[in-house]
């Protein structure tokens, strides 16, 4: 075979090969894995428990769908063909990895012991002071981590003091100390709760504000809007209140007194609760110290109701002018004190023009000037309290009801010894007064009844005046007593001797006609006693 033939045969074979290859079908492409997912993404098991995981390889037509399983903590959880077995308490991460492409998905596994017990239960409060009637919901936490889902059982050591429900919501019922407990299997968390009486409380009607003025940097107080969480009160700090909002005030331990500090208010505010909270956070104290609450609410025209004043002993100036000028105060608090100091109630409600009734005054052993000016200027006061004391002192009732223009009747005055100035101007300018008691004192001292009923323009019949002897010690005792009582037309006075200054001006401005009843043993003339010319003088029976 020559070269030409060889070349021809080679090209022939080459063409045959090309034709064979051109007639064969296409070879299919390989489909690769693009992603893998794992369901569920987290798993909670108890020791010894097993559960299957489902791995989803994408796309569905991937050629190699093989999955490789691993655990990063075989002592906690093992895995085989997607079946996870809990080995012991702890946490592990299960990984599903595609054989093709190494795509990964994860499942967080938490293994709890078979018998889960809490190591601790912690409450957000361990020792708290709560006002009676207030509420609080405790926050709790359980540890260690594997016990965090254990149920909690709540209890109170004394449900008469405070109750707590299944959600940890506590209600303070009455004064005392109680322990609130939160139980979880294996552990307990507790909080000591001291329930105190309701302290001094202010409630806003509409928007209002309140602050303590003057020297408040010397007073150590705390305040709270919910009766549970307390903050230090800063000197002259203004507390703004919205409609219905409350603020409680309490001593931070104890205070010697308010040192004539006073509240400044705007808006309309109702006060309630125990004012002794300003002196003692436990409110166990029963006495008001000297100057303890002097002027505390002076000129608080925003105040429409008063707090409780439960002290049984009030020392010198204790409540002096505490409500001075509170012209919108509608009712007075009870005053149970029986031990009174000098001027302890002086000017207490002076200028309270909306006050209609007075509290009972049970004290029988009175001190100097204890009631002086107490209700002076209370133009709406209609009823006076009983005054049971038979032992009275200097100025004890002076000006007590002066200017009470709505007062119609006076209380009995049983004392038989009348010290200096004790009844001075007691009912002066009580223009509606018509009913007055007799005055039994047989021993009178200087100025004891000076101006007592002066300006009582509705008074027609004077109280009987049984004292028989007006001496130099009785200087001014009846002076101006009935001055300007323009309707007064009957007086019975039985003294047989007198000092001229004892009755000076006592019947000036009375009715032009009337009857004066004298002691039958006395030979008085109208001129002797300053009796108006038109009056008739008759002897007593």
Secondary structure, DSSP 8 states (H G I E B T S, - for coil): --HHHHHHHHHHHHHHHHHHHHHS----------EEEEESSEEEEETT-EEE-EEEEESTT-S---EEEEES-TTTEEEETTEEEE-SSEEEEEEEEETTTT-EEEEEEEEE-SS---SEEEES-SEEEEETT-EEE--EEEESGGGTT---EEEES-TTTEEE-TT-EEEE-SSEEEEEEEEETTEEEEEEEEEE--BEEEEESSSEEEEEESSGGG--EEEESSSSS-EE--TT--EEE-TT-EEEEEESSB-S--TT-EEEEES-EEEESBGGGGTBTT----EE-TTSSTTTTTT-TTEEE--BB--SEE-TTTTTTTTTT-TT------B---EE-TTTTTTTTTT-TT--B---B---B--TTTTTTTTTT-TT--B---B--SB--TTTTTTTTTT-TT--B---B--SEE-TTTTTTTTTT-TT--B---B--SEE-TTTTTTTTTT-TT--B---B---B--GGGTTTTTTTTTT-TT--EEEE--SB--GGGGTTTTTT--SSEEEEE-TT----HHHHT--TTEEEEE--
